[in-house]
Amino acid sequence: MKRALALFTLSLLLPCMALAASVRDIVVNGTERVEAETVKTYLPVRVGDEIREGTLDESLKALFATGFFADVSVSESNGVLTVNVVENPVINILAFEGNDEIKDEDLTREVSLRPRTVLTRTKLQDDVARLYQVYRANGRFSASIEPKIIELDQNRVNLVFEIMEGPVTEIDSIRFVGNRAFDDSELRSALASKESAWYRFLSTSDRYDPDRLAFDEELLRRFYLEEGYADFRVLSSVAELSENKESFYLTMTVDEGARYKIGKTFVHSSLPNFNSSGLKDYITFESGDWYDSSEVEDSVDEMTTAMEDAGFAFAGVKPDIKRNRENATIDVIFNVTESAPIFVERIDVKGNVRTEDKVIRREFEMVEGDPLTRRDYVDSEQNLKNLNYFETVEVETKPGSAPDKRVVDVKVEEKSTGELSIGAGFSTNDGPLGDIRLRERNFLGKGQEVVLAGTIAGERTEVDLSITEPYFLNRDISASADVFHITRDLQDESSFDQRRTGGGVAFGYPLSENLRQTLGYRLEQNEITDVQADASRFIRDQDGTRVTSAFTHRLNYTDLDSLVFPTDGITAWFDTELAGLGGDAKYISGRLGTQYFTPVVDGVVFSLLGEVGAITGFGDAGVQINERFYLGGSTLRGFEQAGVGPRDTTTDDALGGNYFYRASAETSFPVGLPEEMGIKGHIFTDMGSLFEPDDESGPEVADSRSLRAAAGVGLSWRSPFGPIRFDLAQPYLEEDEDEDEIFRFSFGTQF
């Protein structure tokens, strides 16, 4: 019995003794590029180590984890560990075929595989999935991507992604369920996603994007909150792909809830020695108005700004919304509290591929370490928008490394800053004329402006090259230089040709937050040539060449909500020029003007412009014809260039004037088309007068100081190619000698 028990125990121990054997040797088979010794280093076991349970599995996992091998097997016999491997191939060439809409370099940036890297199944699957994401983000959900592996010698392969891009998968319809107060068309206008339409051929808003759909939910919520529906909810948003994968159907289910009116408004302040009653004047709504969340935000902004102006830079205003569901009213309590100073820990800039960081950072009203105030925050965001370098600008604050620190997060999306502008007009006497202008507002991403302008017309040619550095010597000082050569055929207007050649420099700097001063100097040679024999005697007397050496000065005040597309605010300018310190010309001139914008109702903007100017000579020199003011064309619509003012009635030559005034009133309004088309209508009236051409007088000179005026309508399109505008104007106050211009248009494009 004891002998049988001993034999049974030995039979159980023998396998364990075998597993506990040591590794006598490791043999690696199948390697081509990878050295056998390198393979051994990846193994979790070495010669002399015991072979434990799980050693073979661990070895397999370790070798597969390297990504070098397509297949691995590990076996053990009598202490010899045998490793058989099949190496993954190396990519020789990586290529894309069939992609027309997305360039090779753009797709290459999205994949992880590269030539001379190891091809693994996992990486290949991940790259195919990433390419599908890229095409779906571009609205092509029917795209097909097939990776092809072409085997070569020495375990090399060519990897080709065969792509069938398919058509753009557009949004065929957007529908809503549960909406009673607003119809589908009103709600669609509030979304960023749009239904496909012919006029959106250059837009991507009609392509389905899951991220945009999430943003649409927020936009819809804001829309209802601004209309008084404080309990509004989006219950679901569903995007269904058609069977042919060419279109999406979006359905949003909503719960509108009740509509609320404003009940009572209160202002509570915990600030010592501060009377909060004055803050009620900054509340932009009244009891009985429909609740509007945007009005509450505007009131908070107004109060915060007023507090900062009063010296309470770190006072906070927080609205508290109290719903009364029984009578559908909302009480709004504005709580004013003193908060501890918050400091800027750092400013993070993202999205600027081309524009240098310093160009963005210098527009901020604060730097790292400064206290963070709302005014500086808002002004900094507007400064970036005013650059007009970016399609979108988002400035947000995030918690920093301490409770009193914030990180300012700046996200920008760059847009084209190069412009090819083509202006054109039509004169009833002279036919079509136009000009071309190449402009880069962000040269090499450094924020410099370079302009090459040329005019091509029957009446003049012009070449003007200028460069402006907005932050000269890294200070808020603009420096500009330009050279020009201009020839003008003024035979029809004034019976002579003019040639101007010269250049100038200018420096500008701020005097206050909204006031800026610019000082400059210009040197040019001015020639009056080819004067017709039957020209006015006043023009024949000025035949010849003059040199102008002039110092210029400009004061400019700007308090606009936007420098690009202003809707509210005022801008004013005062320009003076003194010629006579050298050269032949001796005069002093000045122009004073202002333009005012104000919103009338949603989408409607009224603007009013006024300007006056005067020039007078001194010494023996009078004001020459090339130095005088002219009025007409873009400065007085309804009349052609130099179409009004002093004129020799015997020759019909325009003589220009020493004094002018002009005014313009215009209302811009939507025309009922979708807002994203960027089409607006305009109604305007221009008026002004030009008179007194120095000492040139006589019975043949018509120099009426009477008011000229014209009224008209216009249509503008903020097209993807640049601004396009058409104007029709009809004079209703004019003199017999004036020259009318009924139709004008201008066109521009961007590159």
Protein Blocks (a to p, Z undefined) as FASTA:
>chain_A
ZZmmmmmmmmmmmmmmmmmpccfbdcdehiaklcfklmmmmpcbdehiacdehklmmmmm
mmmmnopafbdcdddeehiacdddddddddfbdcdehiakbcfklmmmmpmbdghiacdf
klmmmmmmmmmmmmmmnopakbccdddddddehhiacddddddebpadddfbdcdehiak
bcfklmmmmpmbdcddfklmmbcklpccfklmmmmmmmmmmmmmmnopakbccfbdcddd
dfklpaccddddddebjadddfbdcdddfbehiafklmmmmpcbdehiacdfklmmmmmm
mmmmmmmmnopakbccdddddddfknopacdddddddddddddfbdcdehilklcfklmm
mmpcbdehiacdfklmmmmmmmmmmnopafbdcddddddfbfkbccdddddddddfbdcd
ddddddfklopadddddddfbgghlopacdddddddfkbccdddddddfbgghiacdcdd
ddddddddfklmnopacddddddddddddfbfklccdddddddddddehiafkbcfklmm
mgccdddddddddddddddfbfklgcbdcddddddddehegcjbdcddddddddddddfb
ehiacdddddddddddehjbdcdfklmcceehjloghiaehkgccddfklopaebjabdc
dddddddddehiafklopacdddddddddehehjagcjklccdfbdcdddddddddddfk
bpcdddddddfbdcfkbccdfbdcdddddZZ
